Amino acid sequence: MSALLKLALGVDWISDRLGRLASMAVLFTALISAGNAFVRYVLDISSNGWLEIQWYLFAGIVMLGAPIVLKLNEHVRVDIFYGRLKGHGPVYIDLLGLIFFLLPVMFLLAYLSWPLLVKMYITNEMSSNAGGLIRWPAMLMLPLGFALMVAQGLSEIVKRICYLQGKYEMDTHYEKPVQ
């Protein structure tokens, strides 16, 4: 299991780096938005391309940032029972959720989004807006993001199994590694 745990920690490392990239995209999006507002209202000119870049960056923020949110346990959760559980209870609930909900949904969404990406890439689909951009780079974020979520989900499963076996230490209510 130590090889799987090392692989899981490698996935965590990738998620950390992509999370940093997503946070930088937030800054770029804000700067582009401010620049668009300035150019539009002060100089009275506009570009649909710059507006679309904001949407493309937003897709990157969400899809590249989601795995780090899962890793840090900052995702949305209904804590009706989870918060009351002690010991290994939260770990078993996490395993059930990861195996029976997260992974099947992410696999399905990756499977469904892939043909759309391929079609957009082959046809070089363009935005219908004047000055619009090609669409496949934004669409790439969907299957890529879902695949990254699958990888992070598998990482979380491995870490929880290792925790149950006493090979990995974590705070079971927050799932952050104990330093």
Buried (B, 14 or more C-beta within 10 A) or exposed (E): EEEBBEBBBEBBEBBBEBBEBBEEBBEBBEEBBEEBEEBBEEEEEBBBEBBBBBEBBBBBBBBBBBBBBBBBBEEEEEEEEBEEBEEEBBBBBBBEBBEEEBBEBBBEBBEEBBEBBEEBBEEEBEBEEEEBBBBBBBBBBBBBBBBBBBBBBBBBBBBBBBBEEEEBEBEBBEBEEEE
